[in-house]
Amino acid sequence: MLVQNQPMLGSAHYSFWLKTRRWTLGLLAAWLLVNLCVPWFARDLDRFSFLGFPLGYWLAAEGALLVYLLLIAIYVVVMDRLEAALLAQTAATASSTGAAPTQG
């Protein structure tokens, strides 16, 4: 987890927060889509079956939960990579200027 006591300045931090916001909004949009579309189209989806159950029922009972877990896993992996890239960029900048990077 990235913790800093100083205000975030510089292009690396701006890029980090821009990417963080984009990923967060995209994953929230996917979450909203699952929450709204599955119940809305459940009766239409019941025409199809999955593992012997009507698809609308299966998506509401199990599929949505799996999607939520997938969204959480995607968020964790992406944020770890973004934070590692930010720390590497901050360390490279600090070593070129002679200052120590701040990390928590």
Buried (B, 14 or more C-beta within 10 A) or exposed (E): EBEEEEEEEEEBBEBBEEBBEEBEEBBEEBBEEBEEEBEEEBEEBBEEEBEEEBBBBBBBEEBBEEBBEEBEEBBEEBBEEBBEBBBEBBEEBEEEEEEEBEEE
